[in-house]
Amino acid sequence: MALVTTTEMFKKAYEGGYAIGAFNVNNMEIVQAITEAAGELKSPVILQVSAGARKYANATYLRKLVEAAVIENPDIPIALHLDHGADFDICKSCVDGGFTSVMIDASKYPFQENIEITKKVVEYAHAHGVVVEAELGKLAGIEDDVKVSAEDSSYTQPEEVEEFVDKTGVDSLAIAIGTSHGAFKFKPGTKPQLRFDILHEIEKKIPGFPIVLHGASSVPQEYVKIINEHGGALKDAIGVPEDQLREAARSAVCKINIDSDLRLGLTAGIRQVMSEHPDYFDPRQYLTVARQNVKDVVAHKIQDVLGSAGKA
């Protein structure tokens, strides 16, 4: 099976009341872990590449790793997605480079300018058979080149979504309902609560349209504990409760982005192995454990949170 777009994935997810996991990739081990878990559980999957990943590993290297994963997992649909494309040129480069889906994130601009930038990307991408995600509203937090303070964040306004979708022709829409980028989403002692009232209002405005949640890692505390035990400083890291993600997956949310949880699993594995075996110098020794942690995270998300197991 070749790389696919997300069109059919989202149609089935919307109708079936589940969501597709969009997992960020940065190296071979992460690509292997995600696709092995998805392959074993017969789940469709989205592999996404951020600005930081492109700088670190090069988009061409990552695309070739993903192409290898497609060969190794021919029975599951795999989409290759650009995460948070900052402008038209970056999106065009990824469309031309073989990505099957791109995100243009012009949410930092005024509403009408966001429409104009997004429409330009949509027109080019659609002419080349590639689908487009856009963002309306601004998530707080830090993810690679995306940096938004809590003061500058804003919820998506339901009254704007219909005009935005109609005028841009976009294929899916990332909204802001209380998630945020990074592992520190909520203050200690607070009760995290996503704004499902906003989500349901948006569903009414654009029925049948696929919605995306960014910043939706749950920050597994077992990995936070391991990192802290070996010199880390993540004691206050709190993510999105998984029961709320399950509720989102049963709604119009068809794509849920997960990055921090993978980083935590990878880092916890490396820190634990290097602490217990300070004489190790072969990266295969510690990356094997780290890769398994990432695979475990992905398998858990697919089975117990997203509901996409067996949906390939």
PyMOL commands that set and color helices and strands:
alter all, ss='L'
color gray80, all
select helices_A, chain A and resi 7-16+28-40+51-57+59-72+88-96+111-127+158-168+196-205+221-229+242-249+260-276+283-306
alter helices_A, ss='H'
color red, helices_A
select strands_A, chain A and resi 20-24+45-49+78-85+101-104+131-136+140-143+146-148+172-175+180-181+211-213+253-258
alter strands_A, ss='S'
color yellow, strands_A
deselect
rebuild
show_as cartoon
